[in-house]
Amino acid sequence: MDWKAHEALAREWREKTGAYVEAINAFVATGLTEGWEEAGEQPNDPRDSELGTKVAAVARAANEAGEWKGLREHFPPAQAPFISILEKHSIGIHGVVFLDEDRVAATVGSPWRPDAVMAFGFDGGTEHAPEGALALGASPDRRHLAFLHEDHVRVTEGWGGRELGRYPRPQGDEGTVDGVEELEEGDDPAPVEQLVVMPGGGAVLLATSRGIFQSTDTGVRRIAPDTEQLTERVEHWDYEGEPYPLRTDMTHVAVSPDGSLIACGYQDSQHELRKADGTLVGAFGPLHSEYPHHAAFAPDGAKAIFNSCHFYGGVTSIGELEQLVGLELDAYEEDIRLLPLETGARVYDSAFHDGHWLLGDANGYIRAMTPGGDLGWQHFVGSSVGGIDVSPSGERLAIATAAGYLALMEKDASDDPYRIGFRSPFRERIRYVRWAEYPLMRW
């Protein structure tokens, strides 16, 4: 790779990138510490799509030449200048799981257009999952992985480990009642938006576009909306004889570290807590925003968070599980047992690190919030966050986005003129880029 041939372009890119990063970081720091009125107008990005297209061509050439390791030095990665490319070519990445300190696995593609399940290394090495897996999930302790296939879910002890079982994939019409839309013979199974392995690996939870299900070696059980909820909805459904549609949006699910509780929801539900057998033991919210969008448990199992969204914004609430089990509240009814954790983000995924909840939002930010609701730091990657995970040591972080980025980071708070963030303790080491009609790139 003749880097000298691209020296003028690289200089322009670095100068404009450095200037923008400095300006946007100052703007955000002022807004967060002194108020957004004091921050003034958000700075414009001097890098346009024409410049981004030129840089993307160099990135592709460097990868084809096998010299991607020099790319970051000459052309630090970015988001906004590539939007014209992303609109046509982005292939999202989600469901990120650390396999060990040096590798993460993730799902490439969307639930509706799955592409691959791959492992990605901090050294640039990659590996495809065996047997044509379509999507990936994990248990809370990351010991067990679930691989989605066309007609089943395979559970293993880690990547390439011993197989524990193969469980049926939900079609999506299991556990319905009269008056609900019926599937026709030959209909595809419901797209799976999220996979979660129950502790021990004996069951898998699947959040699909037709509801939330639990699959074991004895079959598939509908978790939500359950039979009672479907019956009530059919009774209140009156659209000229049309059946109640078998469709849920924003479907999400999480399981507590000990496997005793399930947190779940979807666009027209409340935030729900259920026992492992699906019994409803708590229903509340959404609070301060409209649509349930994400839920997660703390690593110690003492607390849980619940996000609801509206467009690109949202509110995340937090509560003690001892107080939430048995809690029944109407939508938008406030209660001291549910307090705001963060009030600006539509959250797609979360993790827990060093006493902070890491919330990945629709605008490409990771926000680190204390349980009391204070912002510790934030880091920008770009585009809606599709997955977050923290390495076993806590020293490394992985962030995947809908733009086809997988950013692998290490703890390093030293000065980085190209890092967009506020007190961020992480520095990006390698970024994988998956764009349609481009080979997988390393940056």
Secondary structure, 3 states (H helix, E strand, C coil): CCHHHHHHHHHHHHHHHHHHHHHHHHHHHHHHHHCHHHHCCCCCCCCCHHHHHHHHHHHHHHHHCCCHHHHHHHCCCCCHHHHHHHHHHECCEEEEEECCCCEEEEEEECCCCEEEEEEEECCCCEEECHHHCCEEEECCCCCEEEEECCCEEEEEECCCCCEEEEEECCCCCCCCCCCECCCCCCCCCCCEEEEEECCCCCCEEEEECCEEEEEECCEEEEEECCHHHHHHHHHCCCCCCCCECCCCCCCEEEECCCCCEEEEECCCCCEEEEECCCCEEEEECCCCCCEEEEEEECCCCCEEEEEEEECCEEEEEEEEHHHHCCCECCCCCCCCCCEEEECCCCEEEEEEECCEEEEEECCCEEEEECCCCCEEEEEECCCCEEEEEECCCCCEEEEEECCCEEEEEEECCCCCCCCCEECCCEEEEEEEECECCCCCEEC
